[in-house]
Amino acid sequence: MRFHEYGGIEVLRVEEVPRLVPGPAQVLVEVRAAGIQPGEAHIREGAPHARRPATFASGQGSDLAGVVVECGPHVRGFRVGDEVLGFTHRRAGHAQYVLVDDVHLVSRPAGLPREVAGALYVAGTTACAGVFAVDPGPEDTVVVSGAAGGVGSLAVQLARLRGATVIGLASEPHHAWLEKHGVLPVTCGPGTAERIREASGGRVDAFIDTIGEGYAALAVELGVRPARIDTIRDGKAATEIGAPTYGEGAAASAVVLGELARLAARCRPEVPIARTHPPEAVQEAFRALERRHTHGKIVLRP
């Protein structure tokens, strides 16, 4: 999947390129599942150009799961035929074959579906970083915005595993899933602050914001200390109030991914898969993502 200029979904192309050869500590993975992220759409549109300009033709994608087909001579711990999951920082995950540094791979646990494995890295490590940032415990009430999305659906479960009371902001069609996972659902939209106060009994200790749109300011309005507000989508608000912006990069390691994979293999947390698309339907996959309101992850699967 490549694009030759910044733009909308229409600039994405499926192209044939030469198969790559692993370097000394690299593994060539035949991809069987690859998640898509909102951040990839922002990169394609040119939003981070000033900080991280694209080199055209540019690929995209970081999450992946698949089968090892070739190893470099210095690779240890993996061999041809192994089922793996991992990540790449080279904007290259949406491809038939991907070169991955061996330190960015882990073995796929038995019982972990490929589509879950291929969608775990960005959403999972971002959720881990957010929960780590606000450090919830059994005495805390935590609010998560975008609680049914790719990151939010994992963050609410990880906070519950720490024993916290969790309030999840989501549209009504997702309330039953949140309740099933021990989360108090609250409808987002006008009157959200009042509904949160009612659900929490008037006390909110921490806030994980996965979608921006003023939720960091809402957390302050609810009386949450800035040190316990984490936002992955509103850096400007975080700077103004002094809140952390811990996201994927704060937990970007194979160690964290491996532990998440082991937990997810036991559905603790459950990783919801909203839908899958064949790679040639990548444009439709991103259209579904940009409609927002999906529950969980969208995955490319050959």
N, C-alpha and C positions, 0 to 999 in steps of 0.2 A: 504494500500500500504506500503510494508515494504522492507527493504534490510538488509542482514545479514553480508555484507562486503562492503567496498568501491569498486567502479567500474563503468562501463558504464551502459547503459540502461538495459542491460541484467540481472543485479542483482536485479531489481525491481520484486517483487512478490505480487500477490493478495492472502492474507491469512485470514483464519477465526480465530478470537480471541474472548474471552469472552466480552459480552456487559458490559460497564463500569457503575458505579453507581455515581451520582453526590455527591460532597461534600457539605458542608453547603451553600456556596455561588457560586455553580456551576450549570450550565444548561446542560442537555444532548440534543444535537441537531441532528436530522436526516438530513443528508446532502443531498441537492438537486442540488447543484452546487458548484464547487471548482476550482478556477483558479490555473494554474501552473506557476512557475517562473524560470528564469534562475538561480537564487540563489540556488534553490532546486537541480538542476543538479550539481552545484559546491559542495554543501554539500555531495551529494551522491558520488562524485568522490574523496572526502577527502580534497579538497582545504583548508577549514578553520580548519583542524584538530588541529593545534597547539593552536588555540584560543578557538574553540568550538568543541571538539571531540564528535563524535557520540557514543551512547551506543547501542550496537546491541542486539536484532533486533531493528532497527531504523525505525520509521515512517517518513512521510514527509508531507509538506503542511501547509499553514497558513490561506489563504483566505477560506471563506466558507459562504454559505447561505443555509437555510433550515427551518425546523419546530421544535419547542420545543416539546420534548416528555416526559421530566421529569425535575423537579426543586428541588434543595436542599432546606432545610427548611428556610434558611435565604435570599433566593432570593427575591428581590422586583422588580416590574416593568415588569416581564414576567410571563406567565402562559402557560400551556400545550395547544398546538395548534397555538401559535403565530408564525407568519412568521418573521424570523430574518436574519440578516447578521452580520458578525463579523470576528474575527481572534483568532488564538491560537499561542502561542510561544513554544508549546510543540512538534513541528514537527509531527502533528497528523491530519491535515485538510483533507487529502485524505483518507477518511474512510466513512463507512456507518453511523456510529454514532460517535460524537465527544463531549468530555467534554470541555466546555468553561466557563471561569470565567464570571460572569454576567456583570462585568464592561467592558468586551471586546465585548459586543453585543449591537446592536441597532435594532429597529423595521424596517422591510422592508417597505419603503413607497409605497403607492398605485401607480401603473404605472411603477415601477422599475422591469424589468424582472429578473427572478431568476439568469440566467446566467450572467447578468451584476452585480447583487448584489454579487454573489459568486466570482467575479473577481476584485472587487473594492479596497480591502484594500491595498495590497502591491503597486500596480501600482499607485493608487490614492494618498496615503499618500506620496509616493516617489515623485510624480509630485508636490504635494503641497509643500513639503520641498524644492525642487529645485527652485520653483518659489519664495517662501519666501526668500531663500538664496540670490537670485540676485535682488529681489525687483523691478520688472519692473513697469514703469508708462507710461502714455500717450506720454511722450517725448522720450521714449527709443525704440531702436531697439534691439531685442533679437534673438539670434540664438539658435536653439535646434537641436542637433544631434540625429539620430534615431527617427526622428519626426513622423514616422508612426508606431512605436512599441508600446508596452503596456504602458510604462511610457511616452514616447515622445508624443504620440497622445493626452494624457491628458494634458501634460505640455504646449503644444502649445495653447490649448484652454483656459487653466487657465491664461496664460500670455495675451491672447487676451481679456479676460474678464476684465483685468486690464487696457486695452486701449493701450497696447504696439503694435508696429509693430513687427511681428514675422516672421522670416525666418526659414523654416523647411528643414533640410537636409534629403533627402530620395531618393530612386530610382524612376525612372520615372513612373512606374505603380501606384504610390501612390500620384502623383502630383495633380490629379483631386480632391481627397478627401481633401488635404490640401487647395487647392484654395477655395473649397466649404466652408471651415471653416475660411476663411479670412487670411490664411497663405501664405506667398510667398515661393513657393517651389524652392529648389536648389538641383540639382543632386549631390550626393556625389561621391567621387573618385578623380582622378587626375584633378587638376585645381580648386578644391573646393574653395580655398582662393580667387581666382580671381572672381569666380562667386558670392561669398558672397559680395565682394566689389562692384560689379556691382549692385546687388540687393539692397544693403543697401545705395547706394550713397556714400560709403566710410567710413561710420560711424557705428560701432557696439558697443553698450553699455554694453551688458551682454551676457553670453553664458551658456546654460545648456547642459551638456554632459551626455548622457545616455548610451553610448557604449564604451567609452575609445578610444583606437586605435589612440592616438596622438591628439585628438581634444582639450584637455586642452592646449597643446602647440600651436595649431592653433589659439586658442582664444587670446593667448598672442601676436602672430604674427599679429593678426587683431587689436591690440591696446586695448584690453579689460583689465581693471584693475583686478588683481588676486582676489580681494575681491568680484568681480561680476562674477566670473567663478565658477560654481558648477559642480562637476563631481561625479557620483555615481559608476564609474567603474575604475578609474585610481588614486588610492590613492598615488602611488609613484609620479606621476606628480603633484598632488595637494600639496604634501609636498615640492617638489622642488620649486614650484612657490608661495606657500602660499595661495592656494585657498581652499575654504570650500568643504566638501564632505557630504553635507546634503542629506540623503536618508530617507528611510522609518522610521527609528528609531527616527528621529527628529520630526516626526508628528504622532507617533504611539499612537493614542488615539481614543476612541469611539466617542469623541466629534467631531474630525476632520472627522472621517468616517461617522458619522450621517449627517453632513453638506454636504459632498460629495454625499451621497446617495440622499439627497433631491434635490441637483442640477442635479444629473444624471437622476432622475425621470422625469425631464423636458428637458433632453438631453442638459444640460448646465453644464458640458461637456457631449458630446456623448461619450459612451464607446464602441469602436468597438470590436466586437467578431469575431475573425478570423475563428474559428471552434470549434466544441464541439466533445468530445469523450466519450463513455461509460467508466466507471472505469476500466473494464477488458482490455481496450485498452490503458492503461496508457503508455506502452512503445511506442506505435505509437504517442501518444500525445507529448511525449518528443522528439521523432525523428523530428516531425514537428517543435517544438520549436528550436531545434538545427540547423535546416536549416536556421534559422534567417529570414529575409525578410518577416515574417508574418505581417499583418496589424492588430494591436490590440492584444487581449487576446485569449489564448487557454484555454478551460474550460472542466473539467470532469463533466458529467451529467449522473445520472442513468437513 
